[in-house]
């Protein structure tokens, strides 16, 4: 019996088994991401790309924040051991634990970005000088990168909302590789959407979240080392 257990343990630790478990985990997370975001993303796919639809588009994106948070939690806490694969359990645990905290960050972020996008889209109509385009874009980038840090922190740690925001801003400066990586990831997502469609991006969601988590590793390590018992 012990020999069989040892054989199974060796199988579960091998490179092929690790690859198999990783693929399985990503597939489960992908399905759960689609399940939790489809009520918002399906109408978004049907929405015209007119600037007047920006507020409605932001509303449809509200479910995306908690879903990404749950996926981050599941990917961070899931072992690759074939004898202990629980991605669905971890996803729903992370979703329930983080949904309130994530929405406190995600909804204001969407509101800020929507206001900025509407002002940029209708700059001529509202009499906004052309030179305002650059600062508005820079503000939008800063808000997005800080929100990305805050999303990771809220998903993996238990801090008060104001402390999450302070840490998010702090680590934009302290770990510059993280915001640069997130900016490149967002650029890649925008490129995929522009060249193909939002549907293709949705099918790559679990891989994108895994990349998002890996990019944030330096920040996660420092927070765990310096700001947790």
N, C-alpha and C positions, 0 to 999 in steps of 0.2 A: 504493500500500500504506500509506504514511504517512497519507494522507488518510482511509482506512478506519479506521486505528488511532485517529486523532484523533476521528473521528465516534463510535467505540465508547467512547472515553474520556469524551467529552462526555455520551453517553447514560448511562454508568455514574456520572456525577457529578450528574445531574439530580435534581430533587425526587421525580419519580415513581419513578425507579429506586431512590432511597434508601428510599422507603416500601415498595417491593416487596421489596427486600433485607431490610429490618427484619422484615417479615411472614414472609418465608421463614425467617430466623434464629429467630424466636420459635416458629414451627411445628416446626422441627427440634428445638429445645431442649425444647419441650413433649413431643414424642414420646419423647425420650431420658429426660426426667424420669419419664414414665409407665412406661417400660421398666424403669428402675432402682429405682423405688419400688413398683411394683405387687405384687411378692411380699409386701411388708409391708402395704401399704394395702388390698389386696383383702380379706384376713381382718379388717382393722380395720373395714371397712365393714360386715361381717357381725357384728361384735362388739356385744353389747348395751351400753347406756350405764349400766350398773350400776357403782358405785364399786369393787366387788370386781374389776372387769376392768381397773382402772387399770395395774397392773404389766404385764399382758399387752399392753395398748395401747402402753405405753412400749417394750416389746420390738419390736412391729411398726413403730414409728417409727424404729428404728435406721438403716435404709437411707436415710431421708430426708436426714440430715445430709450424707453424701458426695455425694448427688445434687444438693442445693442448691449445695454448694461447687463442683462441676463446672460447673453452670450459671452461677454467678457468674464463674468463670474464663473460660468461653467467651464470655459476653456482654461481659466487660471487654476481651478481646483480639481480638474479631472486628471486622474492618473492614466497613463497609457497601458497599464497592466490589463491584459485581456480578461483576467479574472475579476476585475473591479471596474467595469465600464458603466457609468451612470450619468451620461451627459444630459438626458432628459430630466432626471431628478434634480440635478444641479442647476439646470436652466430655470426650472420653475421655482426652486428655492431662491435663486438670485433675483428672479422677477418679483416675487412677493416681498422680499426683504428690501429691495432698492427702488421700487416703482415710485414711491412718494418722494424720496430724496432726488431721484433723477428728474422727475417732472418739475421740481423747483428750480432746476438748472436749465433743463431742455426747453420748457415753454418760454421763459424770458429770452433765451437765446434766439429762438425762432421769431419772437416778436421784434427783437432788435434787428435781426438780419432782414426781416420783412420790411421794416420801416426804411432801412438803408437801401434795400433793393428798389423799393417803390420810388424813393427820392432820386436814385440814379436813373431809373427808367423814365421818370417824368421830370427830369431836371429842367428841360426847356419849358414845360408847361407851368412849373412852379417858380420860374424865374431864377433858378439856381445857376450861379456863375460856373463856367466850364472848369475853372481851377479847383472847384470843390470836389470834383470827381476823384482826384488822388487821395485827399484825406478821408473821404467816405469809404473808399476801397480799403485803405489801410486800417480804418476802424473795423470794417467788416472782417478783415483777415485776423486782426487781434482778438476780436470777440470769438471767432471760430476756433482759434488755436487755444485760447483760454478755456473755452467750453469743452474742447476735446480732452484737455488735461482734467478738468473737473469731472467729466463723465467717467474717466478711468478711476479717479480717486473715489468717487461716490460708489462705484460698482464694487470696489475691492476693500474699502476701509469704512470705518464707522466714525465719521467726524460730523460736527455741526456744519450747517450750510455755509455760514460765514467763514469757517476755517477751511472748508473745501475750496472756496473762491480764493482765499489768501494763498493757499498752497498751489492752486492752479496757476495763478499769476507768478508766484515765486519761481516755480519750476519752468515756466516759459523762458525765464532769464537764466536760471541756474543750469538747466540741461538743454542747451540750444539744439542738440541733435533730435530731441523729441518733437518740438514744434516743426523743425525742418522736415523730419520724416513724415509727420502728419500732413504737412502742406503738400508734399510730393504724393502722398496717398490720396488726398483729396483731388489733386490735379489728375491723377490716373483715373479716379472714379468719374470725374467730369469728362475726361477724354473718352472713356468707354461709353458714357451716356450720349455724348455728342456723335460719336462714330456709329454706335449701334443703337441702343435704347436703354431706358431704365430697366426693362425686363432682364437684359443681359447682366446688368449690375446686380440685380436682385439674386440672380442665380449664382453669383460669385460672393454673396454677402458673408458667408461663414469664413471664407478665405480672407476677405477684407478685414473682418473683425479680428482674426488671428494675427494678421499683419499689424493692425492697430495696437493689439496687446503687446506684440514683440517690440514695436517701436517705443512703447511706454515703459519697457523693462528698467532702464536706468532710473527713471523717476520712481517707479514702484519700489525698487531696491532701496533708494535713499529714504523714502517715506517709512518703509518698514524698519529701517535701521535707526532713524533719527526721531521719528514722531510716534512710534508705537512702543508699548512696553516690551 
